[in-house]
């Protein structure tokens, strides 16, 4: 799936033939924040999982595995709530 680079500045984004479904973003400190992590889950991970399940003709209840480290932005109440809502068997 299309990932996100948090080591970029607005001026360093790829120009020209960048994938249309890529998520280009950055934070002021260049580290992932809770908001940017939630954006990644909402705009990249969840749509990718749903599209892959559909493309493979799998059952709508098919599970997916997302492996994360325990970086602070992954453990905020907002991030945990979003993961539990969209990735129902989340374990931390």
C-alpha positions as CSV (number, residue, x, y, z in Angstrom):
1,X,0.0,0.0,0.0
2,X,1.0,3.6,-0.3
3,X,2.9,4.8,2.7
4,X,3.7,8.2,4.2
5,X,7.0,9.8,4.8
6,X,7.3,12.1,7.8
7,X,10.8,13.1,7.1
8,X,9.7,15.5,4.3
9,X,9.0,19.2,4.1
10,X,6.3,20.6,1.8
11,X,9.0,21.5,-0.8
12,X,10.5,18.0,-0.9
13,X,7.3,16.2,-2.0
14,X,7.6,14.2,-5.3
15,X,6.4,16.2,-8.2
16,X,5.3,14.9,-11.6
17,X,4.3,11.2,-11.7
18,X,3.6,10.6,-8.1
19,X,0.9,8.0,-7.5
20,X,-2.5,9.6,-7.3
21,X,-3.5,7.6,-4.3
22,X,-0.4,8.4,-2.3
23,X,-0.7,10.3,0.9
24,X,1.9,13.1,1.1
25,X,2.0,14.8,4.5
26,X,4.4,16.1,7.1
27,X,4.5,17.4,10.6
28,X,6.3,20.5,11.8
29,X,8.7,18.4,13.9
30,X,9.1,15.7,11.2
31,X,7.9,13.0,13.6
32,X,4.6,11.2,13.3
33,X,1.9,12.8,15.5
34,X,-1.4,11.2,16.7
35,X,-3.2,13.3,14.0
36,X,-0.9,12.2,11.2
37,X,-1.1,8.5,12.4
38,X,-4.9,8.7,12.4
39,X,-4.8,10.3,8.9
40,X,-2.6,7.3,7.7
41,X,-5.1,4.8,9.2
42,X,-8.2,6.6,7.7
43,X,-6.8,7.5,4.3
44,X,-4.4,4.6,3.5
45,X,-4.6,1.5,5.7
46,X,-8.4,1.1,6.0
47,X,-9.1,1.8,2.3
48,X,-6.2,-0.6,1.3
49,X,-7.6,-3.4,3.5
50,X,-11.1,-3.0,2.2
51,X,-10.0,-2.8,-1.5
52,X,-7.7,-5.8,-1.1
53,X,-10.5,-7.9,0.5
54,X,-12.9,-6.9,-2.3
55,X,-10.3,-7.5,-5.1
56,X,-9.5,-11.0,-3.7
57,X,-13.2,-11.8,-3.4
58,X,-12.8,-12.6,0.3
59,X,-15.6,-12.6,2.9
60,X,-16.4,-9.0,4.1
61,X,-15.5,-10.2,7.6
62,X,-11.9,-11.1,6.6
63,X,-9.3,-10.0,9.1
64,X,-6.1,-8.2,8.3
65,X,-2.9,-7.8,10.3
66,X,-1.3,-4.4,10.8
67,X,1.9,-4.5,12.8
68,X,3.0,-1.4,14.6
69,X,5.6,-0.5,17.1
70,X,4.6,1.3,20.3
71,X,5.6,4.7,19.2
72,X,3.7,7.4,21.3
73,X,1.5,8.5,18.4
74,X,0.2,4.9,18.0
75,X,-1.0,4.8,21.7
76,X,-3.0,8.0,22.1
77,X,-6.7,7.7,23.0
78,X,-7.7,9.0,19.5
79,X,-5.4,6.5,17.7
80,X,-6.5,3.6,19.9
81,X,-10.2,4.4,19.4
82,X,-9.8,4.7,15.6
83,X,-7.9,1.4,15.4
84,X,-10.5,-0.4,17.5
85,X,-13.3,1.0,15.3
86,X,-11.7,0.1,12.0
87,X,-9.5,-2.8,13.0
88,X,-11.8,-4.6,15.5
89,X,-9.3,-7.1,16.8
90,X,-6.6,-4.6,17.6
91,X,-4.2,-5.6,20.3
92,X,-1.5,-3.5,21.9
